[in-house]
Amino acid sequence: MNTKLKTSLIPLMSVLGLAACNDSPITGEHVLSADLRQTRIEQSAQFFDGKVISRIPQVENQEGIVKTLWKFFAQRSQYKPSQALPYQDVDITRLQNPSEQLRVTWLGHSSLFIEADKTRILIDPVFEYAAPAFFARMFQRNVAAPVSREDLPLPDVIVISHDHYDHLEENTARFYANKDVMFFVPLGVGRHLEKWGVPPTNIKEFDWWESQKINSVTITAAPANHNSGRGLFDSNKTLWASWAIQADTGSVFFSGDTAYGEHFKQIGERLGPFDLAFIEVAANLKEDSGYPVEGWGHMQASHTMQAHLDVQADKLFPVHWSTYELFIHQWDEPVNDLIAEAAKYDVELVTPMVGASIDLPLAEKTAYWWQDVYDKGAAIPLVFNSQ
């Protein structure tokens, strides 16, 4: 078969295969989008033979994979908080007018609502559970969503780090599909969005180091060290990324999900420094017990701190903790370990309660709200320093 024709037919068949579950009829735009996506994947240095090249480190698991999986699936309850975590209702009135200065609202896990230069950016929005519907009960939130999709002000752009369920939520994509919102996603992820009804014209797919301006804000996709896939047969077929957001009034870095690697120094050299870094965190491995999370493409607290130093950020805002229990350690262990790491390097942590909005530069340090004797039954204040 003619190579050029074959290259065109592959994405076309992919699009037609999705037609039955697509929200809108397949159009010429969908075919062109799929054709362009396939060509870019073939030309990308991140892909080989249709899959993203995985660089997740190989690690030894002292406990063995069977014991690790047993803990993860059968003993999850022991790692969760004893009751639902407190949160602060998002102040919708405060967000009605987009902020000129850098302002951040944490929606839980890795979901963030960022404002700068009067531009609204919604990152990895997940309002429900972090798994396919069949496993929903196992991956319910430890803390309620502090705002609904319907009440949150309409973002100018939604930025996605990768296609895992705890970062890319189908119901959220469908909600925004018919709205005047752009989606900035890693290369290949647009295929999911088009399936869920997002017009190809509202999607921009990025390879690493590619940038796009929205208003006066420059958004750049940067390397990460993770994996991707939403089913049994699509492992690593879409790219993953971290993101740099650079505005006139401030700059931030978002790690997405990633194991530690040299890419952080590259990001710092090419895109830093940053006023604030949102970096994922998991617990440090202790006494060689447990599973090293880097084997799953994540970072222990010590790695999170080193990544923060590498990207040349001022303040560190840990994400990917507390909202869901996705690892085999106590729900608050990651951030407590990170406090100890931050003390070694005199790094200021930004740790607002879920739902709180903070303006940068901060007037004062945020509180360690989870340490307010939660498990001893004491009440935790629902409102703290968010001014």
ABEGO torsion letter per residue (X at the ends): XBAAAAAAAAAAAAAAAAAAABABBBBAAAAAAAAAAAAAAAABAABBGGBBBBABBBBBBAAEAAAAAAAAAAAAAAABBABBBBBBBBBAAAAABBBABBBBBBAEEABBBBBBGGBBBBBGBBABBABBAAAAAAABBABBBABBAAABBBBABBBBABABAAABBAAAAAAAAABBBBBBBBBGAAAAAAAAGBBAAABBBBBBGBBBBBEABBBBBBBBBBBBEABAAABGABBBBBBBBBBAAEBBBBAEBBBBBAAAAAAAAAAOBBABBBBBBBBBBBGGBEBBAAAAGBBBAAAAAAAAAAAGBABBBBBGBGABBABBBBAAAAAAAAAAAAAAAGBBBBBBBBGBBBBOBBABBBBBAAABGAAAGBBBBABBBAX
